[in-house]
Amino acid sequence: MKTLTTTAYILASVFITGCSGIQSTNEPLKVLIVDGQNNHTVWPKSTQMMKQTLEQSGRFDVDVYRTLVTWKGGKLLENFPLNDGKVYRDLPQPQTDPAFKPDFSKYDVVISNFGWKAAPWPESTKQAFEKYVSNGGGFVTVHAADNSFPEWKAYNEMIGLGGWGNRNETDGPYVYFDDAGNKIVDDSKGGAGGHGKQHEFAVITRDKAHPITENMPDTWMQSKDELYNRLRGPAKNMTVLATAFDDKKFNGFGRHEPVLMAITYKKGRVFHTTLGHAEPAFTSSGFTSSLLKGTEWAATGKVSL
């Protein structure tokens, strides 16, 4: 068993002490992170980093359910989960894992760390997930999870906005903010999804009344990350909580793009963050704080953290 260094022990003690009031008034919320097909080289470490962030708060117990198979030239890659995102990037379009059937009903909230190129879930799993969120289950979509499943209508309504996967004007409008702070709903034609070069950028809180963002600074810095632009989708029952300016000097699109969103889907609550491309992004205080708050809100409708 590993032992903590003196410094690490002190930091851990301070952190746990700061959360002790939360632990005494709330039972830990049960979280399920689903992953297994993600085009980012930080995966699967990113799943472990989110699990650690959530569990260290004392507010969450976290399980991980990973797709166990994918295909390459018709060959079953049984050891794929032991590989990393770099290996995954070299694979052709994977096939659906027929054994991917998590029991969503056991959890207060589900976090998706899937990504672009993810194969559709089995039909029965899709139906179970729709039922879960419809009946009040929480859902959190992180970064490239909004690239996934472009043809799944209910999923696109849950996430509000998505990118890539041949999404276009038939999937819904672009949503962004202008320099005056006005939200723009843009029905013009065009594909969905893009980003410039990775860089640090300022995040502007747009809704201070929402439980997730009410105690966040008006502006905060995100560590080096990928800033998604030109996302589009149904955008129903969606509140844009925070945006970031997609500066043209980083090959951006020159407008204020949503980075944090809250969506209601029937009785369920969804927190959507576009942040989280590589390791610096997952360790930034803005990302970890919003992940904690967003996950708790998706699960309960309230934020005590």
Secondary structure as the mmCIF struct_conf table of DSSP 4:
data_model
#
loop_
_struct_conf.conf_type_id
_struct_conf.id
_struct_conf.beg_label_comp_id
_struct_conf.beg_label_asym_id
_struct_conf.beg_label_seq_id
_struct_conf.end_label_comp_id
_struct_conf.end_label_asym_id
_struct_conf.end_label_seq_id
HELX_RH_AL_P HELX_RH_AL_P1 THR A 6 THR A 25
BEND BEND1 ASN A 26 ASN A 26
HELX_LH_PP_P HELX_LH_PP_P1 GLU A 27 PRO A 28
STRN STRN1 LEU A 29 ASP A 35
BEND BEND2 GLY A 36 GLY A 36
TURN_TY1_P TURN_TY1_P1 THR A 41 PRO A 44
HELX_RH_AL_P HELX_RH_AL_P2 LYS A 45 GLN A 56
TURN_TY1_P TURN_TY1_P2 SER A 57 GLY A 58
BEND BEND3 ARG A 59 ARG A 59
STRN STRN2 PHE A 60 ARG A 66
STRN STRN3 TRP A 71 LYS A 72
TURN_TY1_P TURN_TY1_P3 GLY A 73 GLY A 74
STRN STRN4 LYS A 75 LEU A 76
TURN_TY1_P TURN_TY1_P4 GLU A 78 ASN A 79
HELX_RH_3T_P HELX_RH_3T_P1 PHE A 80 LEU A 82
BEND BEND4 ASN A 83 ASN A 83
HELX_RH_AL_P HELX_RH_AL_P3 GLY A 85 ARG A 89
TURN_TY1_P TURN_TY1_P5 ASP A 90 ASP A 90
BEND BEND5 LEU A 91 LEU A 91
BEND BEND6 GLN A 93 GLN A 93
HELX_LH_PP_P HELX_LH_PP_P2 PRO A 94 THR A 96
TURN_TY1_P TURN_TY1_P6 PRO A 98 ALA A 99
HELX_RH_3T_P HELX_RH_3T_P2 PHE A 104 LYS A 106
BEND BEND7 ASP A 108 ASP A 108
STRN STRN5 VAL A 109 SER A 112
TURN_TY1_P TURN_TY1_P7 TRP A 116 LYS A 117
HELX_LH_PP_P HELX_LH_PP_P3 ALA A 118 PRO A 122
HELX_RH_AL_P HELX_RH_AL_P4 GLU A 123 SER A 134
TURN_TY1_P TURN_TY1_P8 ASN A 135 GLY A 136
STRN STRN6 GLY A 138 VAL A 142
HELX_RH_3T_P HELX_RH_3T_P3 HIS A 143 ASN A 147
BEND BEND8 SER A 148 SER A 148
TURN_TY1_P TURN_TY1_P9 PRO A 150 GLU A 151
HELX_RH_AL_P HELX_RH_AL_P5 LYS A 153 ILE A 159
BEND BEND9 GLY A 160 GLY A 160
STRN STRN7 GLY A 162 GLY A 162
BEND BEND10 TRP A 164 TRP A 164
TURN_TY1_P TURN_TY1_P10 GLY A 165 ASN A 166
HELX_RH_3T_P HELX_RH_3T_P4 GLU A 169 ASP A 171
STRN STRN8 TYR A 174 PHE A 177
TURN_TY1_P TURN_TY1_P11 ASP A 179 ALA A 180
BEND BEND11 GLY A 181 GLY A 181
STRN STRN9 LYS A 183 ASP A 186
STRN STRN10 GLY A 194 HIS A 195
STRN STRN11 HIS A 199 THR A 205
TURN_TY1_P TURN_TY1_P12 LYS A 208 ALA A 209
BEND BEND12 HIS A 210 HIS A 210
TURN_TY1_P TURN_TY1_P13 PRO A 211 ASN A 215
BEND BEND13 MET A 216 MET A 216
BEND BEND14 ASP A 218 ASP A 218
STRN STRN12 THR A 219 ASP A 225
STRN STRN13 TYR A 228 ASN A 229
STRN STRN14 ARG A 232 ARG A 232
BEND BEND15 GLY A 233 GLY A 233
TURN_TY1_P TURN_TY1_P14 LYS A 236 ASN A 237
STRN STRN15 MET A 238 PHE A 245
HELX_RH_3T_P HELX_RH_3T_P5 LYS A 248 PHE A 250
TURN_TY1_P TURN_TY1_P15 ASN A 251 ASN A 251
BEND BEND16 GLY A 254 ARG A 255
STRN STRN16 HIS A 256 TYR A 265
TURN_TY1_P TURN_TY1_P16 LYS A 266 LYS A 267
STRN STRN17 GLY A 268 THR A 273
BEND BEND17 HIS A 277 ALA A 278
HELX_RH_AL_P HELX_RH_AL_P6 GLU A 279 THR A 283
BEND BEND18 SER A 284 SER A 284
HELX_RH_AL_P HELX_RH_AL_P7 SER A 285 THR A 300
BEND BEND19 GLY A 301 GLY A 301
#
